[in-house]
Amino acid sequence: MTITALTPVSRSELDGVHLEFRSVLRAFVRDQVLPIVDESEKSKSFPKQLWSKLAGLGVLGIGLPEHAGGTGEADSVAMMIFAEELSKASGGIAITPIASSYLGGPYLAKFGTPSQQKTYLEPMIAGKMVAAIAITEPGAGSDVAGISSVARKVDGGYLINGSKIFITNGGIADWLIVAAKTDPAERHKGISQFIVLPSDAGFGVGRPLEKLGWHSSDTRELRFDDCFVPDDRLVGEVGRGFYQIASAFQTERLVLCGMALGHAQVCLDLSLEYAKQRMAFGHTIGKFQAIRHQLAQMAIDLKTSRLLALDAAQKLDANAHDSLSVVSMAKYHCCRVANTIADHAMQVFGGMGYLEETRIALHFRDARILRIGGGTDEIMLEVVAKQMGL
Ligand SMILES: Cc1cc2nc3c(=O)[nH]c(=O)nc-3n(C[C@H](O)[C@H](O)[C@H](O)COP(=O)(O)OP(=O)(O)OC[C@H]3O[C@@H](n4cnc5c(N)ncnc54)[C@H](O)[C@@H]3O)c2cc1C
């Protein structure tokens, strides 16, 4: 392929580097991921053999510091492409490295000390350690400032008490970034973040939580009973945790857009193929207006999602003044559209869509969490409304 052929026609299309990255990932997903999806869904576990392969591709270090083995450059578009291509196989498999590298990694990249980066970030990028982020609690999800876990200062460190829920990678993580109140009287200004290790005394992990989807992803409840963490495991500054979380949320939301695009694209592709060959009343079902219009609507919805997501990613990387609003718009729109498209796909497939073998069922259930995790639909609308001066 010539360079000219790879030059983007407009900013709304991927450039040559990203197109090449996408084709490498497509081959990887076809050869290494798709064949193990069924087994992974059934065993409800992430296929461990993928870690070294993902590290070999360099995708565990996108946007993370070069000295730790990462790519250095902030590249939200590349992260979204990774999320999309992996989610075409399975959302549960996709979210596992995403939660570790793209959600956990940036905390240490932006706010970690050189020693924290060497000890935790570097092995994670090399595929030798897994990370998790623990913010949500039984009593506070959307309301991050309302968390009640406490980190009390003691000699040489902090004693953490409290609990977390819904923590992705909670049972497989080698290190977790945990948010707790260092000043319980405060809300936004009272939160700090700490690196907790599974071997820390007072740290406990609950049984895997049974979920509607994301079967290949590990989700746990965590407990902290006088869990001691030394001073050198504070991440960033005392009292700045809420703001650190808010900045990391932008990347998380874009990556979830990528996942949404993956589910939507597969559902559209499979539906189109099916509509062209499934016969009813002497015609292929794609000849019925009700079905062909549904497919046209899916294509339009997917296109608008793609444009919005790419715009949001470019704006975030360029630090554009309206990136907060556009990222929230994209998260809201892409995740809703993925669910609508998965629902239409189920309808186009009729009974076959409800069976595991067509994979529509997997995408239908894996897409649903995207409207909840990383900021619910309602919270996204709140962010957009606030940016409109309301
Ligand atoms: C599978 C899974 C994986 C997850 N992984 C992680 C993880 O790795 N780490 C982590 O920390 N968390 C994780 N979460 C938690 C996730 O981020 C929260 O579930 C999400 O933020 C919503 O919080 P909540 O469940 O407490 O809902 P709530 O905040 O209780 O919200 C309930 C409902 O009220 C609405 N609502 C709340 N506040 C407002 C408002 N101001 N205006 C309008 N409506 C409002 C919400 O939109 C929602 O519809 C995960 C969750 C799931 C299910």
PDBQT file of the ligand as one rigid body, heavy atoms in Angstrom, charges set to zero:
ROOT
HETATM    1  C1  LIG A 401     -19.205  -5.037  35.545  1.00  0.00    +0.000 C 
HETATM    2  C2  LIG A 401     -18.816  -3.782  36.252  1.00  0.00    +0.000 A 
HETATM    3  C3  LIG A 401     -17.477  -3.417  36.304  1.00  0.00    +0.000 A 
HETATM    4  C4  LIG A 401     -17.091  -2.268  37.012  1.00  0.00    +0.000 A 
HETATM    5  N1  LIG A 401     -15.750  -1.992  37.159  1.00  0.00    +0.000 NA
HETATM    6  C5  LIG A 401     -15.381  -1.024  38.043  1.00  0.00    +0.000 A 
HETATM    7  C6  LIG A 401     -13.990  -0.830  38.390  1.00  0.00    +0.000 A 
HETATM    8  O1  LIG A 401     -13.095  -1.512  37.873  1.00  0.00    +0.000 OA
HETATM    9  N2  LIG A 401     -13.693   0.101  39.321  1.00  0.00    +0.000 N 
HETATM   10  C7  LIG A 401     -14.633   0.886  39.928  1.00  0.00    +0.000 A 
HETATM   11  O2  LIG A 401     -14.280   1.704  40.767  1.00  0.00    +0.000 OA
HETATM   12  N3  LIG A 401     -15.955   0.745  39.597  1.00  0.00    +0.000 NA
HETATM   13  C8  LIG A 401     -16.346  -0.193  38.685  1.00  0.00    +0.000 A 
HETATM   14  N4  LIG A 401     -17.667  -0.354  38.366  1.00  0.00    +0.000 N 
HETATM   15  C9  LIG A 401     -18.653   0.524  38.988  1.00  0.00    +0.000 C 
HETATM   16  C10 LIG A 401     -19.323   1.497  38.011  1.00  0.00    +0.000 C 
HETATM   17  O3  LIG A 401     -18.438   2.509  37.644  1.00  0.00    +0.000 OA
HETATM   18  C11 LIG A 401     -20.582   2.010  38.722  1.00  0.00    +0.000 C 
HETATM   19  O4  LIG A 401     -21.519   0.935  38.739  1.00  0.00    +0.000 OA
HETATM   20  C12 LIG A 401     -21.163   3.231  38.039  1.00  0.00    +0.000 C 
HETATM   21  O5  LIG A 401     -20.320   4.327  38.194  1.00  0.00    +0.000 OA
HETATM   22  C13 LIG A 401     -22.543   3.576  38.612  1.00  0.00    +0.000 C 
HETATM   23  O6  LIG A 401     -22.522   3.622  39.997  1.00  0.00    +0.000 OA
HETATM   24  P1  LIG A 401     -23.612   2.794  40.844  1.00  0.00    +0.000 P 
HETATM   25  O7  LIG A 401     -23.661   1.423  40.322  1.00  0.00    +0.000 OA
HETATM   26  O8  LIG A 401     -23.301   2.970  42.272  1.00  0.00    +0.000 OA
HETATM   27  O9  LIG A 401     -24.974   3.485  40.500  1.00  0.00    +0.000 OA
HETATM   28  P2  LIG A 401     -25.602   4.780  41.229  1.00  0.00    +0.000 P 
HETATM   29  O10 LIG A 401     -24.591   5.864  41.274  1.00  0.00    +0.000 OA
HETATM   30  O11 LIG A 401     -26.218   4.347  42.498  1.00  0.00    +0.000 OA
HETATM   31  O12 LIG A 401     -26.734   5.166  40.196  1.00  0.00    +0.000 OA
HETATM   32  C14 LIG A 401     -27.980   4.500  40.128  1.00  0.00    +0.000 C 
HETATM   33  C15 LIG A 401     -28.835   5.239  39.111  1.00  0.00    +0.000 C 
HETATM   34  O13 LIG A 401     -29.036   6.607  39.549  1.00  0.00    +0.000 OA
HETATM   35  C16 LIG A 401     -28.600   7.496  38.540  1.00  0.00    +0.000 C 
HETATM   36  N5  LIG A 401     -27.995   8.699  39.127  1.00  0.00    +0.000 N 
HETATM   37  C17 LIG A 401     -27.066   8.778  40.106  1.00  0.00    +0.000 A 
HETATM   38  N6  LIG A 401     -26.735  10.059  40.312  1.00  0.00    +0.000 NA
HETATM   39  C18 LIG A 401     -27.459  10.803  39.449  1.00  0.00    +0.000 A 
HETATM   40  C19 LIG A 401     -27.548  12.204  39.175  1.00  0.00    +0.000 A 
HETATM   41  N7  LIG A 401     -26.806  13.115  39.807  1.00  0.00    +0.000 N 
HETATM   42  N8  LIG A 401     -28.415  12.610  38.206  1.00  0.00    +0.000 NA
HETATM   43  C20 LIG A 401     -29.174  11.710  37.520  1.00  0.00    +0.000 A 
HETATM   44  N9  LIG A 401     -29.121  10.387  37.742  1.00  0.00    +0.000 NA
HETATM   45  C21 LIG A 401     -28.271   9.933  38.690  1.00  0.00    +0.000 A 
HETATM   46  C22 LIG A 401     -27.561   6.718  37.747  1.00  0.00    +0.000 C 
HETATM   47  O14 LIG A 401     -27.367   7.270  36.459  1.00  0.00    +0.000 OA
HETATM   48  C23 LIG A 401     -28.187   5.335  37.730  1.00  0.00    +0.000 C 
HETATM   49  O15 LIG A 401     -29.165   5.276  36.743  1.00  0.00    +0.000 OA
HETATM   50  C24 LIG A 401     -18.072  -1.448  37.614  1.00  0.00    +0.000 A 
HETATM   51  C25 LIG A 401     -19.423  -1.793  37.527  1.00  0.00    +0.000 A 
HETATM   52  C26 LIG A 401     -19.804  -2.958  36.870  1.00  0.00    +0.000 A 
HETATM   53  C27 LIG A 401     -21.259  -3.343  36.859  1.00  0.00    +0.000 C 
ENDROOT
TORSDOF 0
